[in-house]
Amino acid sequence: MNIQVNEELRAYIDPLTPDEHQALERSLLAEGCRDALVLWGEVLVDGHNRYGICQQHGIPFRTVQAAHFKSLDDVHLWMIDQTLGRRSVSDYQRGVLALRKKEIVAARREALLAASAQTPAAEASDMVPNVESEQAPAAVPPPEPLNTREAVAKAARISSAQVVMIEKIQKQAAPELVAALKTGELSLNAAAAVASLPAEAQAEAVAGGKDELRRVAKQVREAKRKPRAEEATEQAEGPAEEADVASLQARVQALTAENEALKAEVARLKAQLSATDSVY
């Protein structure tokens, strides 16, 4: 049997950690290869780790053909769905795969729309099969679009907030930080916080180890919370200050009125005294 290993497909899903690879090797040596390797023609699609271990130790294995694949995108979508169905996959990996699926589905739908727009009506009618001829198998419907963060989160079985963090990490995180996240040295939340720093600062934090990463992540989060707290304080103080100004203005008006009344009373008394002096 001639099995071809496509390096792009092998690297499409994150590799097993050393501990996971050793556990799989022990299982295969003890129980044999129970699950069949999935092939697309001669190309290995699923089971790269099992295939390598079986080849190394001479363990027999079975293969099964995935004849429904029509393109490499079909293979990618199938690999993504298979990986998302596994419980051992981290939240970060789930989010990354769901975002990949979003891009593939969006590109495929755009291509279908462009093709349908360019197909003349006459050609479309010619493409309708004759009812008397043998019916062709129905095409597999395209996956539902993942055009919102909520849809991506549902596909990955994570929260929308986690999707936002993963998008930020993909755009801003240095390779060293991504590697640390994949090995479990820091949480998704901490990685998103550290990713907001310059690449050199991220690399220095990773070099400092797990404790340093956590310290830097905490520092970044606190720095972000401080302006928000100050802004909230200013917003809370604003109405109070306005109330104080209004109270002072009312007090000034009252004092002014009282002063005017006193002036009027003084003028009245002066007039009364002048009248008395003229009589005497």
TORZAZA-985307 format. One record per atom (N, C-alpha, C): atom name; x, y, z. Coordinates in steps of 0.1 Angstrom, whole numbers, always signed. Each point is the difference from the previous one (the first is absolute). Layout:
<rs>
R  atom     px     py     pz
R    CA      X      Y      Z
...
</rs>
This chain:
<rs>
R  atom     px     py     pz
R     N     +8    -12     +0
R    CA     -8    +12     +0
R     C     +9    +12     +0
R     N     -3    +10     -9
R    CA     +8    +12     -2
R     C     -8    +11     +7
R     N     +4     +4    +12
R    CA     -6    +11     +7
R     C     +9    +12     -1
R     N     -6    +11     -4
R    CA     +7    +13     -1
R     C     -3     +9    +12
R     N    +10     +6     +6
R    CA     -2     +9    +11
R     C     +2    +14     -6
R     N    -11     +8     +1
R    CA     +0    +14     -5
R     C     +4     +8    +13
R     N    +12     +7     -1
R    CA     +5     +7    +11
R     C    -10    +12     +4
R     N     -7     +6    -10
R    CA     -9    +10     +3
R     C    -12     -5     +9
R     N     -5    -12     -4
R    CA    -10     -6     +8
R     C     +4     -5    +14
R     N    +13     -5     +0
R    CA     +5     -4    +13
R     C     +1    +12    +10
R     N     +4    +11     -5
R    CA     +1    +12     +8
R     C    -12     +8     +2
R     N    -11     -4     -7
R    CA    -12     +8     +1
R     C     -7     +0    +14
R     N     +2    -11     +7
R    CA     -5     -1    +14
R     C    +12     +0     +9
R     N     +0     +7    +11
R    CA    +11     +1     +9
R     C     +4    -14     +4
R     N    +14     -3     +0
R    CA     +5    -13     +4
R     C     -3     -4    +14
R     N     +1    -12     +3
R    CA     -1     -5    +14
R     C    +11     +5     +8
R     N     -2     +2    +13
R    CA    +11     +3     +9
R     C     +8    -13     +2
R     N    +12     +2     +5
R    CA     +8    -13     +3
R     C     -7    -10     +9
R     N     -7     +5    +10
R    CA     -7     -9     +9
R     C    -11     -7     -7
R     N     -8     +8     -8
R    CA    -11     -6     -8
R     C     +5    -10    -10
R     N    +12     +2     -6
R    CA     +5     -9    -10
R     C     +5    -13     +7
R     N     +6     +1    +12
R    CA     +4    -11     +7
R     C    -12     -9     +4
R     N    -10     +7     +5
R    CA    -13     -7     +4
R     C     -6     -8    -12
R     N     +0     +6    -12
R    CA     -5     -6    -12
R     C     +9    -12     -4
R     N    +13     +1     +2
R    CA     +9    -10     -4
R     C     -2    -12    +10
R     N     -2     +2    +13
R    CA     -2    -11     +9
R     C    -13     -7     -3
R     N    -11     +8     -4
R    CA    -13     -6     -3
R     C     +1     -9    -13
R     N     +7     +5    -10
R    CA     +2     -8    -12
R     C     +8    -13     +2
R     N    +10     +1     +8
R    CA     +8    -12     +3
R     C     -8    -10     +8
R     N     -8     +5     +9
R    CA     -8     -9     +9
R     C    -13     -6     -7
R     N     -6     +9     -8
R    CA    -13     -4     -6
R     C     -1     -1    -15
R     N    +11     +4     -7
R    CA     +0     +0    -14
R     C     -7    +13     -5
R     N     -1     +1    -13
R    CA     -6    +12     -7
R     C    -15     -4     -3
R     N     -9     +4     +9
R    CA    -14     -4     -1
R     C     -7     +9    -11
R     N     +4    +13     -1
R    CA     -7     +9     -9
R     C     +7     +0    -13
R     N     -8     +0    -11
R    CA     +6     +0    -14
R     C     +5    +13     -3
R     N    +11     +1     -8
R    CA     +5    +12     -5
R     C     -8     +4    -12
R     N     -3    +13     -1
R    CA     -8     +6    -11
R     C     +8     +5    -11
R     N     -3     -5    -12
R    CA     +8     +4    -12
R     C     -9     +7    -10
R     N     +6     +9     -8
R    CA     -7     +6    -11
R     C     +8     -3    -12
R     N     -4    -11     -7
R    CA     +9     -6    -10
R     C    +12     -7     +7
R     N    +12     +5     -2
R    CA    +11     -5     +7
R     C     +5     +9    +11
R     N     -6    +12     +1
R    CA     +4    +10    +10
R     C     -6     -3    +13
R     N     +8     +0    +11
R    CA     -4     -2    +13
R     C     -7    +13     +5
R     N    -12     -2     +5
R    CA     -8    +12     +5
R     C     -1     +0    +15
R     N     -2    -12     +6
R    CA     -2     +0    +15
R     C     +8    -12     +5
R     N     +8     +2    +10
R    CA     +7    -11     +6
R     C    +15     +1     -2
R     N     +6    +12     -1
R    CA    +14     +2     -3
R     C     +8     -6    +12
R     N     -4     +3    +12
R    CA     +8     -5    +12
R     C     -1    -15     +1
R     N    -12     -5     -2
R    CA     -1    -15     +0
R     C     +8     -7    -11
R     N     +0     +6    -12
R    CA     +7     -5    -11
R     C    +15     -1     +3
R     N     +6    +12     +5
R    CA    +14     +0     +4
R     C     +4    -10    +10
R     N     -8     -2    +10
R    CA     +3     -9    +11
R     C     -1    -15     -5
R     N    -11     -2     -8
R    CA     -1    -14     -6
R     C    +11     -3     -9
R     N     +5     +9     -8
R    CA    +11     -2     -8
R     C    +13     -3     +8
R     N     +1     +7    +11
R    CA    +12     -1     +8
R     C     +1    -14     +7
R     N    -12     -5     +4
R    CA     +0    -12     +8
R     C     -6    -12     -8
R     N     -3     +1    -12
R    CA     -5    -11     -8
R     C    -14     -4     +4
R     N     -8     +9     +5
R    CA    -14     -3     +4
R     C     -9     +0    -12
R     N     -8    -10     -2
R    CA    -10     +0    -11
R     C    -11    +11     +2
R     N     -5     +4    -12
R    CA    -10    +10     +1
R     C     -9     -1    -12
R     N    -12     +5     +1
R    CA    -10     +0    -11
R     C     -1    +14     -6
R     N     -6     +1    -12
R    CA     -2    +13     -6
R     C    -14     +0     -6
R     N     -6    +12     -1
R    CA    -13     +2     -6
R     C     +1    +12     -9
R     N     -7     +0    -11
R    CA     +0    +10    -10
R     C    -11    +11     +3
R     N     +3    +12     -1
R    CA    -10    +11     +1
R     C     -3     +5    -14
R     N     -9     -7     -7
R    CA     -2     +3    -14
R     C     -8    +13     -2
R     N     -6     +5    +11
R    CA     -9    +12     -2
R     C     +8    +13     -1
R     N    +13     +0     +2
R    CA     +7    +12     -1
R     C     +2     +4    -15
R     N     -3    +12     -3
R    CA     +2     +5    -13
R     C    +11    +10     -2
R     N     +5     +6    +11
R    CA    +10    +10     +0
R     C     +8     +0    +13
R     N    +11     +7     +0
R    CA     +8     +1    +13
R     C     -8     +7    +10
R     N     -9     +9     -4
R    CA     -9     +7    +10
R     C     -9    -10     +7
R     N     -5    -10     -7
R    CA     -8    -10     +6
R     C     +8     -8    +10
R     N    +12     -2     -3
R    CA     +9     -8    +10
R     C     +2     +9    +12
R     N     +3    +13     -2
R    CA     +2     +9    +12
R     C    -12     +0     +8
R     N    -12     +2     -6
R    CA    -12     +1     +8
R     C     -3    -12     +8
R     N     +3    -12     -6
R    CA     -2    -13     +7
R     C    +10     -1    +12
R     N    +12     +4     -3
R    CA    +10     -1    +11
R     C     -4     +9    +12
R     N     -4    +12     -4
R    CA     -5    +10    +11
R     C    -11     -6     +8
R     N    -10     -5     -7
R    CA    -12     -6     +7
R     C     +4    -12     +9
R     N     +9     -8     -5
R    CA     +5    -12     +8
R     C     +7     +5    +12
R     N     +8    +10     -1
R    CA     +8     +5    +11
R     C     -9     +7    +10
R     N     -9     +8     -4
R    CA     -9     +7     +9
R     C     -9    -10     +8
R     N     -2    -12     -5
R    CA     -8    -10     +7
R     C     +8     -7    +11
R     N    +13     +3     +1
R    CA     +8     -7    +10
R     C     +0     +8    +13
R     N     -1     -7    +11
R    CA     +0     +7    +13
R     C    +14     +5     +5
R     N    +10     -5     -5
R    CA    +14     +3     +4
R     C     +5    +13     -6
R     N     -7     +6     -9
R    CA     +4    +12     -7
R     C     -2    +12     +9
R     N    +10     +9     +1
R    CA     -1    +12     +9
R     C    -10    +10     -6
R     N     -4     +9     +8
R    CA     -9    +11     -4
R     C     +7     +9    -11
R     N    +13     +2     +1
R    CA     +7     +8    -10
R     C     +0     -7    -13
R     N     +3    -13     +0
R    CA     +0     -8    -13
R     C    -14     +0     -6
R     N    -10     -2     +8
R    CA    -14     +0     -5
R     C     -3    +13     -7
R     N     +3    +12     +7
R    CA     -2    +13     -6
R     C     +7     +2    -13
R     N    +13     -4     -1
R    CA     +8     +1    -12
R     C     -7     -8    -12
R     N     -3    -12     +3
R    CA     -6     -9    -10
R     C    -14     +5     -5
R     N     -8     +5    +10
R    CA    -13     +6     -4
R     C     +2    +12     -9
R     N    +10     +8     +3
R    CA     +2    +12     -8
R     C     +6     -4    -14
R     N     +7    -11     -1
R    CA     +5     -5    -13
R     C    -12     -5     -8
R     N     -9     -7     +7
R    CA    -12     -4     -7
R     C     -9    +11     -5
R     N     -1    +11     +8
R    CA     -7    +12     -4
R     C     +6     +5    -14
R     N    +13     +1     -1
R    CA     +6     +5    -12
R     C     -2     -9    -12
R     N     +1    -13     +2
R    CA     -2     -9    -11
R     C    -15     +0     -5
R     N     -9     +0     +9
R    CA    -14     +0     -3
R     C     -4    +13     -7
R     N     +5    +12     +5
R    CA     -2    +13     -7
R     C     +5     +0    -14
R     N    +13     -5     -2
R    CA     +6     +0    -13
R     C     -8     -9     -9
R     N     -5    -11     +5
R    CA     -7    -10     -9
R     C    -13     +6     -4
R     N     -7     +7     +9
R    CA    -13     +6     -4
R     C     +2    +11    -10
R     N    +10     +8     +2
R    CA     +3    +11     -9
R     C     +2     -6    -14
R     N     +8    -11     -1
R    CA     +3     -6    -13
R     C    -13     -6     -6
R     N     -9     -6     +8
R    CA    -12     -5     -6
R     C     -9    +11     -5
R     N     -1    +11     +8
R    CA     -8    +12     -5
R     C     +6     +6    -13
R     N    +13     +1     -1
R    CA     +6     +5    -12
R     C     -2     -9    -12
R     N     +0    -13     +2
R    CA     -2    -10    -10
R     C    -14     +0     -5
R     N    -10     +1     +9
R    CA    -14     +0     -3
R     C     -3    +13     -8
R     N     +6    +11     +4
R    CA     -3    +13     -7
R     C     +6     +0    -14
R     N    +10     -8     -3
R    CA     +6     +0    -13
R     C     -6    -11     -9
R     N     -8     -9     +6
R    CA     -6    -11     -8
R     C    -13     +5     -7
R     N     -1     +0    -14
R    CA    -12     +5     -7
R     C    -12     -9     +4
R     N    -11     +5     -1
R    CA    -13     -8     +3
R     C     -1    -12     -9
R     N     +4     +1    -13
R    CA     -1    -11     -9
R     C     +9    -11     +4
R     N    +12     +3     +4
R    CA     +9    -10     +5
R     C     -5     -7    +13
R     N     -6     +8     +8
R    CA     -5     -5    +13
R     C    -11    -10     -3
R     N     -9     +2    -10
R    CA    -10     -9     -4
R     C     +5    -13     -6
R     N    +11     +1     -7
R    CA     +7    -11     -6
R     C     +6     -9    +11
R     N     +3     +6    +11
R    CA     +6     -8    +11
R     C    -10     -8     +7
R     N    -13     +2     -1
R    CA    -10     -8     +7
R     C     +0    -14     -6
R     N     +2    -11     +8
R    CA     +0    -13     -5
R     C    -13     -5     -5
R     N     +1     -9    -10
R    CA    -12     -6     -6
R     C     -6    -10    +10
R     N    -13     +1     +2
R    CA     -6     -9    +10
R     C     +1    -15     -4
R     N     +1     -2    -13
R    CA     +1    -14     -5
R     C    +14     -6     +2
R     N    +10     +9     +1
R    CA    +14     -5     +1
R     C     +3     -3    +15
R     N    +11     -7     +2
R    CA     +4     -3    +14
R     C     +3    +12     +8
R     N     -6     +1    +11
R    CA     +2    +12     +9
R     C    +14     +1     +6
R     N     +6    +11     -1
R    CA    +13     +3     +6
R     C     -2     +1    +15
R     N    +10     -3     +7
R    CA     -1     +1    +15
R     C     -1    +15     +4
R     N     -8     +3    +10
R    CA     -2    +14     +4
R     C    +13     +5     +6
R     N     +2    +13     -3
R    CA    +12     +7     +5
R     C     -2     +2    +15
R     N    +11     +0     +7
R    CA     +0     +2    +14
R     C     -3    +15     +2
R     N    -10     +4     +8
R    CA     -3    +14     +2
R     C    +12     +7     +7
R     N     +3    +13     -3
R    CA    +11     +7     +6
R     C     -3     +2    +15
R     N    +10     +1     +8
R    CA     -2     +2    +14
R     C     -7    +14     +3
R     N     -6     +1    +11
R    CA     -6    +13     +4
R     C    +11    +10     +2
R     N     -3    +13     -5
R    CA    +10    +10     +2
R     C     +3     +4    +15
R     N    +12     +3     +3
R    CA     +4     +4    +13
R     C     +3    +15     +0
R     N    -11     +8     -3
R    CA     +2    +14     -3
R     C     -1     +9    +13
R     N     -1     -6    +11
R    CA     -1     +8    +13
R     C     +9     -7    +10
R     N     +5     +8    +10
R    CA     +8     -6    +11
R     C     -8    -10     +7
R     N    -13     +2     +2
R    CA     -8    -10     +7
R     C     +0    -13     -7
R     N     -1     +0    -14
R    CA     +0    -12     -8
R     C    +13     -7     +2
R     N    +11     +7     -1
R    CA    +13     -6     +2
R     C     +2     -6    +14
R     N     -5     +7    +10
R    CA     +1     -5    +13
R     C     -8    -13     +2
R     N    -12     +0     -6
R    CA     -8    -12     +1
R     C     +7    -12     -7
R     N     +6     +2    -12
R    CA     +7    -10     -7
R     C    +12     -6     +8
R     N     +6     +9     +8
R    CA    +12     -3     +7
R     C     -3     -5    +15
R     N    -13     +2     +4
R    CA     -4     -3    +13
R     C     +8     +9    +10
R     N     +1    +12     -3
R    CA     +7    +10    +10
R     C     -9    +12     +0
R     N     +4    +10     +8
R    CA     -8    +12     +1
R     C     +4    +11    -11
R     N     -9     +9     -2
R    CA     +3    +11    -10
R     C    +12     +8     +5
R     N     +1     +2    +14
R    CA    +11     +8     +5
R     C    +13     -8     -3
R     N     +0    -13     +1
R    CA    +12     -7     -3
R     C     +4     +1    -15
R     N    -10     +0     -9
R    CA     +3     +2    -14
R     C     +7    +14     -2
R     N     -5    +10     +7
R    CA     +7    +13     -1
R     C    +14     -1     +4
R     N     +3     -7    +11
R    CA    +14     -1     +5
R     C     +8     -8    -10
R     N     -5    -10     -6
R    CA     +7     -8    -10
R     C     +3     +8    -12
R     N     -9     +8     -5
R    CA     +2     +9    -11
R     C    +11    +10     +3
R     N     +0     +5    +12
R    CA    +11    +10     +4
R     C    +14     -7     +0
R     N     +0    -12     +6
R    CA    +12     -8     +0
R     C     +6     -3    -13
R     N     -9     -4    -10
R    CA     +4     -3    -13
R     C     +6    +13     -7
R     N     -5    +11     +3
R    CA     +5    +13     -6
R     C    +12     +6     +6
R     N     +1     -2    +13
R    CA    +11     +8     +8
R     C    +10     -9     +7
R     N     -3    -12     +2
R    CA     +9     -8     +9
R     C    +13     -4     -8
R     N    +11     +1     +8
R    CA    +13     -5     -6
R     C     +0    -15     +0
R     N     +8     -6     -9
R    CA     +1    -15     -1
R     C     +3     -6    +14
R     N     +9     +6     +7
R    CA     +3     -6    +13
R     C    -12     +0    +10
R     N     -8    +10     -1
R    CA    -12     +0     +9
R     C    -10    -10     -5
R     N     -2     -2    -13
R    CA     -9    -10     -5
R     C     +5    -14     +5
R     N    +13     -2     -1
R    CA     +5    -13     +4
R     C     -2     -3    +15
R     N     +1    +11     +8
R    CA     -2     -2    +14
R     C    -15     -3     +3
R     N     -8     +6     -7
R    CA    -15     -2     +1
R     C     -3    -15     -3
R     N     +6     -5    -11
R    CA     -3    -13     -5
R     C     +5    -11    +10
R     N    +11     +3     +7
R    CA     +5     -9    +10
R     C     -7     +1    +13
R     N     -9     +9     +2
R    CA     -7     +1    +12
R     C     +7     +8    +11
R     N    +10     +8     -4
R    CA     +7     +8    +10
R     C     -8    +12     +6
R     N    -10     +4     -8
R    CA     -9    +11     +4
R     C    -13     -2     -6
R     N    -10     +7     +6
R    CA    -14     -2     -4
R     C     -2     +9    -12
R     N    -12     -2     -7
R    CA     -4     +8    -11
R     C     -2    +14     +3
R     N     -5     +3    +12
R    CA     -2    +14     +4
R     C    +13     +7     +3
R     N     +9     -7     +6
R    CA    +14     +6     +2
R     C     +7     +2    -13
R     N     -1     -9     -9
R    CA     +7     +1    -13
R     C     -5    +12     -8
R     N    -14     +2     +1
R    CA     -5    +12     -7
R     C     +4    +13     +6
R     N     +2     +0    +14
R    CA     +5    +12     +6
R     C    +15     +3     -4
R     N     +8    -11     +1
R    CA    +14     +2     -4
R     C     +2     +4    -15
R     N     -9     -5     -8
R    CA     +1     +3    -15
R     C     -2    +15     -3
R     N     -5     +7     +9
R    CA     -1    +15     -2
R     C    +13     +7     +1
R     N    +10     -7     +5
R    CA    +13     +7     +2
R     C     +8     -1    -13
R     N    +11     +7     -2
R    CA     +9     -1    -12
R     C     +6    -14     +0
R     N     +4     -4    -12
R    CA     +5    -14     -2
R     C    +12     -3     +9
R     N     +9    +10     +1
R    CA    +12     -3     +9
R     C     -4     -2    +14
R     N    -10     +8     +5
R    CA     -4     -2    +14
R     C     -7    -13     +2
R     N     -7     -5    -10
R    CA     -7    -13     +1
R     C    +11    -11     +1
R     N    +10     +1     -9
R    CA    +11    -10     +0
R     C     +7     +0    +13
R     N     +3    +12     +6
R    CA     +6     +0    +13
R     C     -8     -6    +11
R     N    -13     +2     +0
R    CA     -9     -6    +10
R     C     +0    -15     -2
R     N     +0     -5    -12
R    CA     +0    -15     -2
R     C    +13     -6     +5
R     N    +11     +8     -2
R    CA    +13     -5     +4
R     C     +1     -1    +15
R     N     -8     +8     +7
R    CA     +0     +0    +15
R     C     -7    -11     +6
R     N     -7     -8     -8
R    CA     -7    -12     +5
R     C    -14     +3     +4
R     N     -7    -10     +5
R    CA    -14     +0     +3
R     C     -4    +11    +10
R     N     +8     +1    +11
R    CA     -3    +10    +10
R     C     +1    +14     -5
R     N    +10     +3     -9
R    CA     +2    +13     -5
R     C    -11     +3    -10
R     N     -4     -9     -8
R    CA    -12     +2     -9
R     C    -12     +4     +8
R     N     -3     -7    +11
R    CA    -12     +3     +8
R     C     +1    +14     +6
R     N    +13     +3     +4
R    CA     +2    +13     +6
R     C     -3    +12    -10
R     N     +6     -2    -12
R    CA     -2    +10    -10
R     C    -14     +1     -4
R     N     -7    -12     -2
R    CA    -14     +1     -4
R     C     -9     +7    +11
R     N     +3     -2    +13
R    CA     -7     +7    +10
R     C     +3    +15     +0
R     N    +12     +3     -3
R    CA     +4    +14     -1
R     C     -7     +7    -11
R     N     -1     -6    -11
R    CA     -7     +5    -12
R     C    -15     +2     +3
R     N     -6    -10     +6
R    CA    -14     +1     +3
R     C     -3    +11    +10
R     N     +9     +2    +10
R    CA     -2    +10    +10
R     C     +1    +14     -6
R     N    +10     +1     -9
R    CA     +2    +13     -7
R     C    -12     +4     -9
R     N     -7    -10     -5
R    CA    -12     +3     -8
R     C    -11     +3     +9
R     N     -1     -6    +12
R    CA    -11     +2     +9
R     C     +1    +14     +6
R     N    +12     +6     +2
R    CA     +1    +12     +7
R     C     -6    +12     -8
R     N     +3     +2    -13
R    CA     -7    +10     -7
R     C    -15     -1     +0
R     N     -5    -12     +0
R    CA    -15     -3     +0
R     C     -5     +5    +13
R     N     +7     -3    +11
R    CA     -5     +3    +13
R     C     +0    +16     +2
R     N    +11     +6     -5
R    CA     +1    +15     +1
R     C    -12     +6     -9
R     N     -2     -6    -11
R    CA    -11     +6     -9
R     C    -13     -2     +7
R     N     -3    -11     +7
R    CA    -12     -3     +7
R     C     -2    +10    +11
R     N    +12     +3     +7
R    CA     +0     +9    +11
R     C     -4    +14     -4
R     N     +6     +4    -12
R    CA     -3    +13     -5
R     C    -14     +1     -4
R     N     -6    -10     -6
R    CA    -14     +0     -4
R     C     -9     +1    +12
R     N     +4     -7    +11
R    CA     -8     +0    +12
R     C     +1    +14     +7
R     N    +12     +6     -1
R    CA     +2    +13     +6
R     C     -7    +11     -8
R     N     -1     -2    -13
R    CA     -6    +11     -8
R     C    -13     +5     +5
R     N    -10     -9     +2
R    CA    -14     +5     +4
R     C     +1     +6    +14
R     N     +9     -5     +9
R    CA     +1     +6    +13
R     C     +6    +14     -1
R     N    +10     +2     -8
R    CA     +5    +13     -2
R     C    -10    +10     -6
R     N     -8     -5    -10
R    CA    -10     +8     -5
R     C    -11     +4    +10
R     N     -3     -9     +9
R    CA     -9     +3    +11
R     C     +5    +10     +9
R     N    +14     -1     +3
R    CA     +6    +10     +9
R     C     +0    +14     -6
R     N     +2     +1    -13
R    CA     +0    +13     -7
R     C    -14     +6     +0
R     N    -10     -8     -2
R    CA    -14     +5     +0
R     C     -3     +4    +14
R     N     +4     -7    +10
R    CA     -3     +4    +14
R     C     +7    +14     +3
R     N    +12     +1     -4
R    CA     +7    +13     +2
R     C     -7    +11     -7
R     N     -4     -2    -12
R    CA     -6    +10     -8
R     C    -13     +4     +7
R     N     -8     -9     +5
R    CA    -12     +3     +7
R     C     +3     +8    +13
R     N    +11     -4     +7
R    CA     +3     +7    +12
R     C     +4    +15     -3
R     N     +8     +2    -11
R    CA     +3    +13     -4
R     C    -12     +9     -3
R     N     -9     -7     -7
R    CA    -12     +8     -4
R     C     -8     +4    +13
R     N     -1    -10    +10
R    CA     -7     +3    +12
R     C     +7    +11     +8
R     N    +13     +0     +1
R    CA     +8    +10     +7
R     C     -2    +14     -7
R     N     +0     -1    -14
R    CA     -1    +13     -7
R     C    -14     +6     +3
R     N    -10     -8     +0
R    CA    -14     +5     +3
R     C     -1     +5    +14
R     N     +7     -7     +9
R    CA     +0     +5    +14
R     C     +7    +13     +1
R     N    +11     +1     -7
R    CA     +8    +13     +0
R     C     -9    +11     -5
R     N     -7     -2    -11
R    CA     -8    +10     -6
R     C    -11     +4    +10
R     N     -6    -10     +7
R    CA    -10     +3    +10
R     C     +5     +9    +11
R     N    +13     -3     +5
R    CA     +6     +8    +10
R     C     +2    +14     -4
R     N     +5     +1    -13
R    CA     +2    +14     -5
R     C    -13     +8     -1
R     N    -10     -7     -3
R    CA    -13     +7     -1
R     C     -5     +4    +14
R     N     +3     -8    +10
R    CA     -4     +3    +13
R     C     +8    +11     +6
R     N    +13     +1     -3
R    CA     +9    +11     +4
R     C     -5    +13     -6
R     N     -3     -1    -13
R    CA     -5    +13     -7
R     C    -13     +4     +7
R     N     -9     -9     +4
R    CA    -12     +4     +6
R     C     +2     +7    +13
R     N     +9     -6     +8
R    CA     +3     +5    +13
R     C     +7    +14     -1
R     N     +9     +2    -10
R    CA     +6    +13     -2
R     C    -11    +11     -3
R     N     -9     -4     -9
R    CA    -11     +9     -4
R     C     -8     +4    +12
R     N     -3    -10     +9
R    CA     -8     +3    +12
R     C     +7     +9     +9
R     N    +13     -2     +2
R    CA     +8     +9     +9
R     C     +0    +14     -6
R     N     +2     +1    -13
R    CA     +0    +14     -6
R     C    -13     +7     +2
R     N    -11     -7     -1
R    CA    -13     +6     +3
R     C     -2     +4    +14
R     N     +5     -8     +9
R    CA     -1     +4    +15
R     C     +9    +12     +3
R     N    +12     +1     -6
R    CA     +8    +12     +2
R     C     -6    +13     -5
R     N     -7     -1    -10
R    CA     -6    +12     -6
R     C    -12     +5     +9
R     N     -6     -9     +7
R    CA    -11     +4     +8
R     C     +5     +8    +12
R     N    +11     -5     +6
R    CA     +6     +7    +12
R     C     +9    +12     -4
</rs>
